[in-house]
Structure formats: C-alpha cells, structure tokens
Amino acid sequence: TLQVGDLVRPADAAGNARACRGTVVLVHGGFWRAEYDRRLMLGLAEDLLERGLAVWNVDYRSIGSGGGYPETFEDLASALDWLAGPPGR
C-alpha cells in the first residue's frame, strides 16, 4: 500500500518526550482528491500535542491514486490495525 502517516508524541521545547494522555487518530477530509492530504490536519495535530495527546495523522489513497471504495476504507482500517499492533514494535 502507498499509505503514509505521522505518529507524533508530545514533547517539550527541547524535544524531550512528555507524558502522553492518550492517542488521537486524525483522518482528513478532502473529498478523496489527491490535492488534499494529511497536511489539512497539521494545525489540529499541533493543538492536540500541546494538550499532551499523541497524534496518529494518517493519509489514504485518493481518487486518481488508486483509492475510492473500498480501497480508501481499507487504508484507514490498516492504519488503525498498525496503531493497535503488537506491543514492542
């Protein structure tokens, strides 16, 4: 799959990890069009990080990039499966 995502944990100004209160999965809107991607969620991701939450900002195949039904939904399911993957990965 061509799917990508950014998993980011809260950090202080020096880049040291902070306590994490949980993880939020962000899925952008974008009408399945290639010009819209996870960058749409960067402002929200920054706000969540400042509040002590980790962020899993995922992308998916869009129309024109192999996406549509059911591929887009399979990509999102795969992203959730990856996040819930085996401990220690």
N, C-alpha and C positions, 0 to 999 in steps of 0.2 A: 504494500500500500504506500501511497505518496503522502500519507498523513503526517502532520507535524504538530508539536505542541510545546509550550513552555511551562515547566514546573518550577515555580519560584517560591522560596521560603522567606519569611520576614527576616530582616537584618537591620543592624544599627548603622549609623553613618560610616563606621569604619569597615563595614562589610561582615561583621561578626553575626553569627546566627542568633536570633532572638527566640524566645518561647513562642510556640505556634499554638493557636487556639483552635485549629481545625483547617480543613481544606475546602476551598470553593472551586467548583468546575465552571469555567466560563465557556459558553458557546455563543459565538457571534451570530447576529442576524446577517443579512446580506443577500437574501433572495437567491442563494445558490449561485451567484455570479462571481466569476473569477476575480474581479477587481475589488471585491470585499473579502477581507480575511480577518484573522485574529487581531490585527492591529486596531480594529474598531474597539477592542476591549481594553486597550492599554491604560486609559485613564481610570477605569473602574478597577483594574488589577492593582494599580498603584495605591488607590484608596484602601482596598482590602488588605494589602500588605502593611500599610501604615497602622491598620487596626489589629495587626497580629495574626492575620489569616494567611495561610499558604494559598497559592493560586495555580490551578492547572488550566491554562488558557489554550484550548485546542482548536485546531483547524480541521477541515474536512474537504473532500473532493467536491468541487462545484461543477455546475453545468459547463461543459466545454473542457473540463479537466477529468472526465471520467466519472463525474458524480451525477446525482439525481436519485431517483428512487430505484432500488433500495440502497445503493452504494453509500450515499451520504449518511444514512442511518447506521449502516454497518461500521463506518468510520467512527462515528460517535460511540457506538457500543464498544468498539475496540479500545478507544481512549479510556473509557470507564473501566474496562477489564484490565488495562495496563496499570491504572492507578490502584486498583484493588489487588494487584498481582501478589506474587509470593513474597513473604517477609524477607528482608535481607537482600533484595535485588537492588 
